[in-house]
């Protein structure tokens, strides 16, 4: 089986690639990534020499290149993770999110439709976000039947790509599965996201910028648990089904940050409260959704998936990883990680 994983050098993608390469040596795994700012091949050093792993530097926005790759490699299945994913960036540059998240997805769908002469044992697995559902009040959970109501350019672009995947399934018969996940955290995450950003800032005694009153609520999902859920949905999920993947784990931002500060003070042998004094409230961002919360009951009941760690356990594992991989973090924050591809893949 030949599996194309897009965005496989990114945060979630690298964990999925590593899992599939190591767990399924009989599969041929092709990791396609444009290596934009968040794509980091240092995340995959431990699998790059494996016989069943191939890296393909390409951009899903390039329709001709995607067409050529499908023609050359004859992929059987696609796990589509490549996306622009940072809400703040989508507010400053929404067009980039339209190009990658919508048009890039269409390029992949068009290639699959063209080269999959029949759809036997084929699959287009599209990974999406809970943000497509919009915002919740103080109660309730997003289910797979929740209406779409995106509020940011990022979530609007992902909602559109979800709709196109389903439309290609209904119109052309492309076999698909979609999963919508909650906020991921864990090792290898680019430090623009809350948890790695704040870990790095605490280490360097920089301010911890908190939007608004800090009472925005999110469900948090450990990235390794997400990769396991993707593995299950890929192998056991039903065609044309959607699975919500969440951590059963809601936290207000300010409570999460206070917990992070307490753990960091212990890890760094600082006085209790030292890190919390770095918290600074800043102007809220536009279209900020108040609360997300995922009902992951469907994937739990049908596929037997559930989180393997509590949030406190996952957060401690995450902090330990960043503190023990300070060179990785330094390479990312300085931009030095971008040299790895040129050095490793010299022509």
C-alpha positions in Angstrom: 0.0 0.0 0.0 1.3 3.4 -0.9 0.1 6.2 1.4 0.6 9.9 0.8 0.7 12.0 4.0 0.6 15.7 3.3 2.0 18.1 5.8 4.0 15.3 7.3 6.9 17.5 8.5 4.5 19.7 10.6 3.5 19.2 14.2 0.7 16.7 13.9 1.9 15.3 10.6 5.3 14.3 12.0 3.7 12.3 14.7 1.4 10.5 12.2 4.3 9.8 9.8 6.5 8.4 12.6 3.6 6.2 13.8 2.8 4.8 10.4 6.5 4.3 9.3 7.3 2.4 12.5 4.1 0.5 12.9 3.5 -0.6 9.3 6.8 -1.5 7.7 4.9 -3.2 4.9 3.4 0.2 3.8 5.2 2.7 1.6 4.9 6.1 3.3 5.4 9.2 1.3 5.7 12.4 3.3 4.8 15.5 1.2 5.6 18.9 2.7 6.3 22.3 1.3 8.6 23.1 4.3 7.1 26.5 5.0 7.8 28.1 8.3 6.2 25.3 10.4 7.5 22.3 8.5 10.6 20.8 10.1 12.4 17.7 9.0 14.3 17.6 12.2 11.1 16.2 13.6 11.6 13.0 11.5 15.3 12.3 11.9 14.6 8.9 13.5 12.7 7.6 10.4 14.3 9.3 7.5 16.6 6.3 6.8 13.8 3.8 7.0 13.3 1.7 3.8 9.5 2.4 3.7 9.8 6.2 4.0 10.2 8.8 1.2 10.2 12.5 1.6 8.7 14.6 -1.2 9.3 18.4 -1.2 6.2 19.8 -2.9 3.4 22.3 -2.4 -0.2 21.2 -2.6 -0.9 24.6 -4.2 1.0 23.5 -7.3 -1.7 21.5 -9.2 0.8 20.4 -11.9 3.2 19.0 -9.4 0.5 17.2 -7.4 -0.7 15.7 -10.7 2.8 14.6 -11.6 3.3 13.0 -8.2 0.1 11.0 -8.4 1.1 9.8 -11.8 4.7 8.9 -10.8 4.0 7.2 -7.5 0.5 5.8 -7.9 -0.7 6.5 -4.3 -3.4 4.3 -3.0 -4.5 6.5 -0.1 -4.1 10.0 1.2 -4.0 11.3 4.7 -4.4 15.1 4.3 -2.9 17.1 7.1 -1.2 20.0 5.1 -2.8 23.3 6.1 -2.3 26.8 7.3 -3.5 26.5 10.9 -2.7 29.6 12.9 -5.8 31.8 13.5 -3.8 35.0 14.1 -2.0 34.6 10.7 -5.4 34.0 9.0 -6.6 37.4 10.3 -3.6 39.2 8.8 -3.4 37.2 5.6 -6.7 35.3 4.8 -5.8 34.7 1.1 -3.0 32.4 2.1 -5.5 30.2 3.9 -7.9 30.1 1.0 -5.0 29.1 -1.3 -3.6 26.3 0.8 -6.6 25.0 2.8 -9.2 25.2 0.0 -7.4 25.2 -3.4 -4.7 22.9 -2.1 -7.3 20.4 -1.0 -9.0 20.7 -4.3 -5.7 19.9 -6.1 -5.4 16.7 -4.1 -9.0 15.7 -4.7 -8.7 16.4 -8.4 -5.6 14.2 -8.7 -7.2 11.4 -6.7 -10.2 11.5 -8.9 -8.1 11.5 -12.0 -5.7 8.7 -11.1 -7.9 6.4 -9.1 -9.4 4.5 -12.0 -11.7 2.7 -9.6 -12.1 3.4 -5.9 -11.5 -0.1 -4.6 -9.3 0.1 -1.5 -8.8 3.8 -2.0 -9.3 6.5 0.7 -9.0 10.3 1.0 -8.7 11.0 4.8 -9.1 14.7 5.5 -8.1 16.0 8.9 -10.0 19.1 10.1 -10.7 21.2 13.2 -13.4 21.7 15.7 -13.3 25.5 14.9 -15.5 24.9 11.9 -18.5 24.5 14.3 -18.1 28.1 15.6 -18.5 28.8 19.3 -20.4 27.3 22.2 -22.1 28.8 25.2 -21.4 27.7 28.8 -22.8 24.2 28.1 -23.1 21.7 25.3 -20.6 19.9 23.1 -19.9 19.8 19.4 -21.0 16.5 17.8 -20.5 15.2 14.2 -24.0 16.6 13.5 -23.4 20.1 14.7 -24.0 22.8 12.1 -21.0 24.6 10.7 -20.6 28.3 11.8 -17.0 29.4 11.3 -16.0 32.8 12.7 -12.3 33.3 11.6 -10.7 33.1 8.1 -8.9 30.0 9.3 -12.0 28.2 10.3 -13.9 29.3 7.3 -11.2 27.9 5.0 -11.2 24.6 6.8 -15.0 24.5 6.7 -14.9 25.0 3.0 -12.4 22.3 2.5 -14.5 19.9 4.5 -17.5 20.7 2.3 -15.5 20.1 -0.8 -14.3 16.7 0.4 -17.9 15.7 1.1 -19.0 17.1 -2.3 -16.4 15.1 -4.2 -17.6 12.0 -2.3 -21.2 12.6 -3.3 -20.6 13.9 -6.8 -17.7 11.8 -8.0 -17.7 8.9 -5.6 -14.3 9.7 -4.0 -14.1 7.6 -0.8 -13.4 9.8 2.2 -13.3 10.0 5.9 -13.1 13.3 7.8 -12.1 13.9 11.4 -12.4 17.1 13.3 -10.0 17.5 16.3 -9.7 19.9 19.3 -6.6 21.8 20.2 -3.5 19.7 20.0 -0.5 20.0 22.2 2.7 18.0 22.7 6.3 17.7 21.5 7.5 19.3 18.2 4.9 22.0 18.1 5.9 25.3 16.5 6.3 28.0 19.2 3.6 30.3 17.9 1.0 28.1 19.6 0.0 28.8 23.2 1.8 26.0 25.1 5.2 26.0 23.4 5.2 29.8 23.2 4.6 30.1 26.9 7.1 27.4 27.8 9.7 29.3 25.8 8.8 32.6 27.2 8.9 31.3 30.8 12.4 29.8 30.2 13.5 33.2 28.9 11.5 35.3 31.5 9.5 37.0 28.8 5.9 38.2 29.1 3.1 35.7 28.7 0.5 37.5 26.5 -3.1 36.5 27.3 -6.0 37.6 25.1 -8.9 39.4 26.7 -9.8 38.2 30.1 -8.2 34.7 29.5 -11.5 32.9 30.1 -11.7 31.4 26.6 -12.3 27.6 27.0 -10.7 24.9 24.8 -10.6 21.1 24.8 -7.0 19.9 24.7 -5.8 16.8 22.9 -2.3 15.2 23.3 -0.8 14.9 19.9 0.3 11.3 20.3 -3.3 10.4 21.2 -4.5 12.2 18.1 -2.1 10.2 15.9 -3.4 7.0 17.4 -7.0 8.1 16.7 -6.0 8.9 13.1 -4.5 5.4 12.8 -7.8 3.9 14.0 -10.0 6.0 11.8 -7.8 5.3 8.8 -7.9 1.5 9.3 -11.3 0.9 10.9 -13.4 4.0 10.1 -16.4 3.9 7.7 -16.3 5.6 4.4 -18.2 8.9 4.3 -18.2 9.1 8.1 -17.0 12.0 10.3 -15.3 11.4 13.6 -14.8 14.1 16.2 -11.5 13.6 18.2 -11.3 15.4 21.5 -9.5 15.1 24.8 -12.6 15.0 27.1 -10.6 17.8 28.7 -11.8 21.5 28.9 -9.7 24.3 30.3 -10.1 28.0 30.4 -6.9 29.6 29.0 -6.0 31.4 32.2 -6.4 28.2 34.3 -4.2 26.3 31.9 -1.6 29.0 32.0 -1.6 29.1 35.8 -1.0 25.3 35.8 1.7 25.6 33.2 3.4 28.3 35.3 3.3 26.2 38.5 4.8 23.2 36.8 7.5 25.3 35.1 8.4 26.9 38.5 9.0 23.4 39.9 11.0 22.2 36.8 13.2 25.3 36.7 13.6 25.4 40.6 12.1 28.9 40.7 10.0 30.4 43.5 6.3 29.5 43.3 4.6 32.4 41.5 7.6 33.6 39.6 6.3 32.5 36.2 2.7 33.7 36.9 4.1 37.2 37.3 5.0 37.2 33.6 1.3 37.0 32.7 0.2 40.1 30.7 -3.3 40.7 29.4 -3.5 42.0 25.9 -6.1 43.3 23.5 -8.4 40.5 22.3 -8.3 39.3 18.8 -11.2 39.8 16.4 -13.8 36.9 16.1 -12.4 35.1 19.1 -14.7 32.1 19.9 -15.6 31.8 23.5 -15.7 28.0 24.0 -15.0 24.8 22.0 -15.8 21.4 23.4 -15.8 18.1 21.5 -18.0 15.1 22.1 -15.7 12.3 21.1 -18.3 9.6 22.0 -18.7 8.3 18.5 -15.0 7.4 17.9 -14.9 6.0 21.5 -17.9 3.7 21.0 -17.3 2.7 17.4 -13.5 2.4 17.2 -12.6 2.1 20.9 -10.4 5.2 21.1 -9.9 7.3 24.2 -7.1 9.5 25.4 -4.2 7.7 27.1 -3.2 10.5 29.4 -4.8 13.1 31.5 -4.1 16.8 30.6 -1.9 17.2 33.6 0.2 14.1 32.6 0.3 15.2 28.9 1.3 18.8 29.9 4.1 17.5 32.1 5.4 15.2 29.3 5.2 18.2 26.9 7.2 20.5 29.2 9.8 17.8 29.8 10.2 17.3 26.1 10.8 21.1 25.5 13.2 21.4 28.4 15.2 18.4 27.3 15.2 19.5 23.6 16.3 23.1 24.1 18.4 22.9 20.9 15.3 22.0 18.8 13.5 25.0 20.3 16.5 27.3 19.7 16.8 26.1 16.0 13.1 26.8 15.5 13.0 30.2 17.1 16.2 31.3 15.3 15.1 29.8 11.9 18.2 27.5 11.8 16.0 24.4 11.4 15.3 25.5 7.8 18.8 24.6 6.8 18.3 20.9 7.6 16.6 20.1 4.3 19.4 21.6 2.2 22.0 19.7 4.2 20.2 16.4 4.3 18.8 16.4 0.7 21.7 17.7 -1.3 21.2 17.1 -5.1 
